[in-house]
């Protein structure tokens, strides 16, 4: 199935939510399942973008300061 510019596929998700939020999610799923799908897609897209930017920033910082590696350093006395 194709939607817009992307190839898509269905995924079955099971999540544990507080009762009031779960009730709202079930209602939205019944009344407007496309909206619920867009909300989840939006959230996952934001997460992916954040992680990629964070990783790119970490790589850039390590290139600018090669002495800043992740190995522990010990002060000499």
GITA-V6548 format. One line per field, one symbol per residue. psi: psi as a letter, one per 40 degrees, with the letter a starting at -180 (. if undefined). burial: I if it has 24 or more other C-alpha atoms within 12 Angstrom, else O. Layout:
psi=???
burial=???
This chain:
psi=hhhbeihiiihhhhihiidddddddddddddgddddddddddddddddddddddddddddddddgeegaeiiihhh.
burial=OOOOOOOOOOOOOOOOOOOOOOOOIOOOOOOOOOOOOOOOOOOOOOOOOOOOOOOOOOOOOOOOOOOOOOOOOOOOO
